[in-house]
Amino acid sequence: MKMSEEKKDAFSAVKDMLESKAKANELKKTSDVEDVDEEIIKQNPVNDDDYEYFSNVAEIQDDDIDDDDDEEELTEEEKEMIDRRIVEESIMPVTKKDNSAKQVDVNKIKFTTMNELDKSKLLSELLNKSNTSTVEIVAAQSGYTCKLSPLNNKDSFNILNSESGEFENNKMTYKTIYDKIVDFSCGKMSFKEWLQRTSLGDLETFYYGLYCATFLDEGSFKFTCPNSNCGHVTEQIVSNKSLRRVVDFDEMKELTDKISKESNSISAVEELSLVSKVDHIELPQSKMIFEIKLPSLFDLLEFYRTIDPKVLKKLDTNTINFVLCTSGILIPDKKGSYAPFNVQEDKLSIIQSLSITDSAELRHIIYDLFDKHRVSYAIKSVKCAKCGKEIKDIPLNFRSILFTLIYANRT
């Protein structure tokens, strides 16, 4: 019996695991490792963060999912992961229903006369009134705090109407975010300085801050029950503050308190930030030394600017992550010396040629680096209002949520 289309789609949640197993079968012919499948899973473990931080992973093909044998091999943990993915993909933010315009009888309103200057002042006050709320966020990896103002109609147009390449699209989005920052704890930063000092890992926090500032009193999400015998759509009301998720709550609270109190200058931010910190890691097989650092928003823009779009389309997500996090590579010679490689194309070529063992180790290190001091967002638990099925920790992508709400309010 063939699996349902719904479950085929749901298998995108375990794509890394299944792809690793497929690769393992091919590698058994040449690898010295007795159990390649066990070795890859051990070095390259599957976890929730692999699915929520980077979203542009290629879908596995239907041919990779066969008959009932694959379904029977799923553990309870894997089934829960699939259920969680189904709910995650069905999550929809709910807009308030009382924001509709009201029809007015102008014959019943009172008109007044005022000069152009007074009218301009009045107009400015009215427009600013709806944009005065600000939300303070802590960019934990970047080492500073800032306040964000709400998005307006022009901002939403800039975000939704970008039709250029990756570089221009992302640059416009980042510029829109930057223009919404009304106050930095460390003093004013130029757009370029902000790009260079802001970790890619903090970007989701900026989207969250814009969401809270723009849709301040919104806190409802709809999700579809993953139970194939149910499929009921439930609306979940949640507090925005309850959506933050961290690895170690006490450690993050201590860090955010420290950043809030001490990030009052650029020099202080440099001390608190992880962006400028570089680790030197020797890979186990090749013995090459990789200079690993958290990528900034500027690094991502430079990547999109310098990589040929045709080449970019062929790159898998892990390779992109590796390049972004690699500031340099040191190649050992037979005399104990090292030759540096820093050119983007050179780094890409070297990374693509890494062995499975070195690649898995590099991936493990990079994800650990991204998780350090990173705040993600999730609905802690959802329960179907009809059948009672409960799914824990549904990751939220606030970039998608924010864009969905903007689009919904423009259509």
N, C-alpha and C positions, 0 to 999 in steps of 0.2 A: 504494500500500500504506500503510495506516494505521500509525502508530507504536504500539508496545506501551504498555500501561497503566503499566508500570514506568518507561518513559522519559518518559511524560507527567508522572508524579509528579516525576521527577528534574528536570524543567525548572523547578521552583521555585527551583533553585539559580541560575538566570540570569534570574529574573523582572525585576529592575531593568533589565537590558539590553534585554530584549524589550519591556518596557513603554515604555522610552525611545524605542525604534525606532517603536513604534506611535504614540506622541505626536508623533514627528518628522514622520510622514506627514501628520498633521492640521495641523501647524504650517506646513508648506511653503506653504500658500495665503496666509498672512498675514505670515510672517516675512521680514525683510530679509536674513537670512543665506542665502547661496546653497545651502550643504549643511547643512541643519538636523541631519541624522543625525550627521554628523561633528562638528558644533559641540557637540551635547549630549554625545556620548561623550567629547569632549575636555575639556569642563567638568565632566562628571559621570562620571568613569571607574569601571569595574567593578573591584572588588578584593575579596579574601577577607574583609576586616574588615567590609565592608558586610553580610555574611551572618551573622557570628557574634556581633556585639555586641548588636544589637537583633533579637529573634526574632519579634515580633508583626507581621510584614509580611503583608499580604493575599496569599493564593495567587492566581496567575493562573488564568483560567478555561480549561477544555478547548478552548473555541472559539478561544482565542488560539493554539493549537498546531494547525497544519494538517497537510498531508501530508508527503511525503518532501522537499519543497523546503526546509522548515525544518531538517530533519536534515542535508541536504547542505551547508547554510550554516555549520554548526558547525566551528570551527577545532579543532585538537588541544588548545589551551589550554582552550577551552570544554568539550570532551568530558572533559578531565581534571577540570574543575571539577564537572561533573555526577557523575562517578565518585566524587569526593571527598564530594559532598553525599549520595550514596547510602550511602556508608560511614558518614558522620557521623550520619545518621538511624538507622542500624542499630546504632550503638555501644551496648553494654550492659555495665555494670560487673558483675563476677563476685564473689559473696560467698564467703567461706571455707566449705568443706564440713564442717569439724571443729568448728563452733560449735553442733552439735546437743546438746540436753539428753540426759543419760544416765539410764537407769532404775536406781534404787537399792533394794536390799533393806533396809528399815529395821530388820529383825530382826538385822542384822549390824553396826549402827552403835552407838556408845556415847553415851548421853545424860548430860547434866550438869545440875546445879542451880545457878542464880545469881539474884541479886536483879534487880529491874527496871532499876535504874540501870546495872548491868554489862551486862545484855542490850542496853540502848539504845546503850551505847558500842560493843559488839561489832557490832551491826547497822549503826551509822554507819560503822565502819571497813570493813565488808564492802561497803557501798554505795559508799563513796568510793574504794575500791581500784580499782574498774572505771572510775572517772572522774578519775583523777589525772593522766593523760597530758595534756600541753599542747603546742600547736604555736605557734611564734612566726611572725607574718607581718609584712610591711612594706607598709603602705598608701602606695604610692609617690606617688600624686597628692595624698593627704591630708596627707602629711608626718609620719607617726608610725608606731611599731610597737606591737604588742600581742600578748598570748598568749591563745589560745582553748582552752577545755576541750571535751570531747566532748559531743555531744547525748545526752540520756537519753530515757526513754520518754515523759515528760511533754512534752518539747520536740517530739518527733516528732508527738505528738497535736496540739499547737498548730499545727504547720506544715501537717499534712495535713487538718485538720478545720475550716479556715476557709471559711465559705460566705457571707460578706458581700460587699460591693463591693470594688473595687480598693483604696480607701483603707484599710479595715479589714484586709483580707488582707495588704497590704504592711506596714502598721504592726505587725501581730502577728508577721510574719516577722522584721522588723527588731528588734523587742523581744526575740525569741528569740535572735537573733544577739548583741545587746548583752549579754544575761544570761550568755552563754557567755564573755565577755571577762573574764579574771581579772586582767589587769594591763595598764596603758597606760604607754608610755615617758614620757609627759608628765604623768603623774598622773591621778587620777580625773576622768572626765567624766560628767556627767549624761546621761540618755538623749537629751534634746533637744539638748544640746551635741554629743553624738556624731553625731546626725543632721545637724546643721548643719555640722560640720567634716569629714564623711566624703563623699568624692566617689563619685558613682554609678559611676564608672569603676573604683573599688576593690572594688565589691561582689562581683565574681567571685572576687577573692582571699580574701574572707571565706568564701565557700562552699567554696573550695579548702581553706582552713585547717580548717574544720569537718569536711570530708571526711577530711583527714589525721588529725585528732584523734580522730574517731569510728571510722574504719575504718583504723587506723594501719598494719596489715600487709596491707592490700588493695592490689593493684597489677595486676589482670588485667581486661582488657576483651575482649568478644566483638564481632566485626564480620562483616558479610555481604559477600562478594565482589561488586563491582558488575558483574562480567563476566556477561552474560546467559546465557552457555553454561556457567557454573560455579555461582555462588550459594552456594559453600561457606562455612560459618561457622567462623571461625578465632578462637582465643583468644590474645591478645597479652599477655604479661607485661611490665610496664614499671615503672620506678622513678618514684615520685611526684615526685621532684626534677627528673626529666628532662622533665616536662610543661610547665614554664614556657616562654613564648615572648615575646620582646621585639623591638622594631625594631632597637635598637642595644645589644648585650650589654655592651660596655665602658662606655657611658654609663650604663646602668641599674645596673650593678654599683657604679660610682662614686657614683651617687645613693643607692642603698639603703644603702651603707656610711656615707654622710654622715648619712642619716636615723637609722640605728641608733646612731650616735655622738652626734648633736647634738639629737635631738628629746626633750629631757628637761624641757621646760616648755611651757606653752601659747603663750608668746611665740615660742619657737623653732619650734613647729609652724606658727604663722602665717607665719613667714618661709619655711619649707620647703614649705608647702602651695600647690597650684595653685588650690584652691577659691575663695579670696578674690581671685584675680587677674582683672581685667576688661580685655578688649581692645575698642577702639572701631573698628568696621569700616564704611567707607562703601561701599554697594552701587553697582555701576557704572551702572545705568540710572535707578533712582529717586532716587539720591543720599541716601537715608535712612541714618542712622548707627545701626548695631546695637551694643548693648553686650553682648558675648559673654563668657560665663564657663562653667566646668565646673559642672554641676548637682550639688547635694548630695542625699543621701537625703531631707533635709527638703524640698528643692525638689520632688522627685517626689511626696512625700506631699501637699504643698500643691496641686500640680497636680491630683491625684486628688480632693482634698477640695473644690476650688473649681469644677471643670469638671462640668457636667451629664452624668451617665452616658449619656444619650441622645446627647449631642453627642460624647462620648468614643468611642462605638462607631463613629462615622462618620469618625473621624480616621485618616489614614494615619500610618505610623511616622515618616516624615521630618518631617511637621508637628509631631508630638509632640516629636521631638528638637529642632526649631527653637525651640519655645516654652520647653522646659526650659532651653535654653542661652542664651536671650535674657532678660537682666535688665531691659532697657529699650530703647526705640526713640526716636530723635530725628528729628522730621519737619521738613524744611527749608521755609521760606517764601520768598517772592520777594524779601525784604529781607536775606537772608543770616543770618537767625536760625533757631532750632530750637525746636519745641514737643515736650516729652517725653510719651511714652505708656508707662505702667508697669502698667496694669490688665491682668490675665490675659486677659479677653475681648477687649480692644483689641488686644493682641499677637497673639492667635489670628486675629482678623479681618484684620489687616494681613499676617500671614505667608501666609494662604490666598490673598491677592490679589496676591502678588508675581509678577512676570514670570518666565518660564522662565529667563532669563539670571540675574536676581538670585537666584532660588531655587537654581539650580545652583551659583552662587558661594558662597552661604551654606552649602549642604550641604558643599561642599569644605572650607570653613573649619572647620565644626563637626567633621567627621570627623578633620581634622588635629588639632584641639584634643583630641578624645577619645583619639587615639592617643598623644599626648605623655605619656610616663612611664607608659603603661598596660601592665600585664602581662596577657597572655592565656594560654590553656593549650591544648596540643595534643599528640597523639601524633605524634612527628616523622615516622615512616613506618610503614606497615603493609604486610605482604605476605601474600597469600593462601597458606595452607599447601598448597592443592591445585594451583592453576594457576600460582602464582608472580606474579600481577599485583600490582604495587606502586603504592600511593597515598601521596603525600607530605603531611605536615602536616595531619592530621585534627583540626579544631577540637573542643575539648571544652567542653561547657556544664556546669559543676560544679553549678549550681543544679539542673538536670534530673537529673544523676547522683546528687546527694545525695538528692533527693526520691525517685528511683527505688529507691535502696538502702533508704531509710527505709520506703517502701511495701512493698518485698519482704520486709523483716524484720518487718512487722506483719501480713502475710497468710500 
